[in-house]
Amino acid sequence: MNVGKEKTNGQMEVKIYGQTYAIKGEADDQYMSVLADFVDEKMKMVAANTKVPTPSKLAILAAINISHELFQMKAEQQMRDINLCKKTRSIIDSLEEQFEDLKLE
């Protein structure tokens, strides 16, 4: 696991695929470390499954894999949102019908 060292200018150092990077962000060190570990693991996974010769090409492939996962998750969330809206509309319609029935009685 990456253990960041806080610097005076708000940067911290992380290690990704054997390289040390100084990163700066508004998130806390622990979260930044988790992100760096995630990227490191993705790069190692890509390296284990391909014969890409350079770390920069591995980084691009890892970024594409991460992007693919993100887009899949967004599509799944969008489908869940659509289904939730349909169910909510159905419940509202049912309640409105029941209230209409009460008004008529």
N, C-alpha and C positions, 0 to 999 in steps of 0.2 A: 504494500500500500504506500502511496505517496505521502510523505510527511512534509508539508510545506514549511518553509522558513520565512516568516514575515520580515519584510524589509521596511525601512522607514518611508519609502515612497509608495507604499501600498501594494507592492508586488510580492509575489511568492514564487518559489521555484518548485517545479514538478518535473518528474522524469517520465518521458513517454518513449517507449521503444528504444531505451538506452541513451536517449538524448535529454539533456536538462534544458528546460525552458523557463524563462521568467514570464509569469503571467500576471495580469492585473485585472481585477473585476470588483464589482460591488458585493458579490456573494462572499460568505465567510470562507475561511481557509479549508475547513473540513469539506464543504460542498465542492470547492474547486478541486480538491484532492480526489474526491469521488469521481468527478468528471474526467480528470486526467487518467485515473485508473481505468475508467470505462473505455476511453480512447486507446489506451495502451493495450487492453485486452482485445479490442477489435483489431488492432494492427497485428497482434500476435496470432489471432485467429486467421486473418487473411494470409499472413506469412506461412502459416502451417498448411494452408490449402492451395497455395499458388506458388509459382516460381518467379515472383516479381523480384528483380535484382536490386532495386533501390528503395530506401525508406520513403522517399518522396512519392514514389508510385504506390507503395503500400498505403501511405496516408491518403492518397486520392481514392484508392479502392475502399479503404475503411470508411472514408467520408461518404462514398456512394452507398455502402451497406447501411450506415447509420441513417442516411437520408431515406433510403428505401424503407427501413423500419419505421421511421417517423411518418412517412406518407401512408404506410399501411395502417398505423395506429390512428392517424387522422381520419382515414376513410372508415375505419371501424367505429370510431367515435361519432362520425357523421351519421352512420347507419343507426347507431344506438339513439342518437338525438332524434332522428326522423321517426323511429319506432316509438320513442317516448312521446313525441308530439301527437302521433296517431292515437296512441292509447289515451292520452290526456283529452284529445278532442272527442274520442268515443265516450269517455266518462262524462265530460261536460254535456254532450248531446243527450246522454241518458238522463242526467240530472235535470236538464231543461225539459225533457219530455215528462218526467215525473212531476215537476212543478206545474207544467201545463195541465196535466191530469188533475192535480189538486185544485187548480183554479176553476176547472169545469165542474167539479163536484159541488 
